[in-house]
Amino acid sequence: MVSSVFPDFNSPVAFLRCRACWMVQRFSEIPWSDDGTHLRNLIQLVLQRLSDPALPVQIEASKALRFLIEVDGADVTLLPV
């Protein structure tokens, strides 16, 4: 997920940014094999897409955020927001 989906969050193509947010919704249950840095990076990427110029990307980002809130360890990144 890190090598194939994370780069799409900054793609110049809105469809790929939208699809990256969709992928987060589908695979939010996967266990992370690191110390939580990938999860923190993912949350930051999704939060950045909430202000995307394309409305479909904003919608998918808000739906993805709903799934990320439920992940263990997400509260460390989300509480300061």
N, C-alpha and C positions, 0 to 999 in steps of 0.2 A: 504494500500500500504506500509506503514511504517513497519508493523509487518510481512508482507509476502514477499515483494519484496526486501526491503533493505538488509536483510541478504544474499540474493542470489548474491549480488555484490561481496562478499568475499568468495563465495563457492569454494571448490577445483575442482568442476566439471565445465569445460569450457561452457558446454551447458547451465547450470543454470545462469552463468554470462551473457552469450549472451541473454538468455531469459529475464533476468532482464532489460537489455538495451532495448530490444524490448518492454517490458511493459511500459517503460517510454515514448516511442513514441506513444503508443496507448492511454495512460491515461495522457498525458501532459496537457490536458485542465481542469483537475479536480481542484476545488478550495481547497486551503490549509486552514485548520481550526486553524492553529497556527500563531505565529508571524513571520514566515518565516524561522525558523530554519530547518524545514524538507526540504524545498526547497534548502536551502544552503547545507545541508548534501547530498541531492540527486545530486546536481551539482558536489560536490566534489567527490562523488562515480563514477559518469560518467567520470569525468576528469581522475581519477585514472585508469579506464578501457581503456583509450586511449593508455596506455602503457602495456596492457595485453600481455602475451606471445602468446595467441591464436589470430590469425588474424581475425576470424569471430567475436570475441568479440570486437576487435578494430573497425571493420566496423560498428557494431551495436551501439557502443558507439558514434562514430562520427555522425551517423544518429540521435541518441537520443539527442545529443547536439544541433543539428539544431532545434529541437522542444523546448528545454529548453530555448534557446536564446529568443524566442518569449514570454515567460511567464513573466507577470508583477512581478517585484522584482528580477529578475535574474541578472539584470545589476549590482546590488550591489556586488554580488559574482564574476561575470565574468570580470568586468572592471580591477581589479588588475592583472588578468591573462593576 
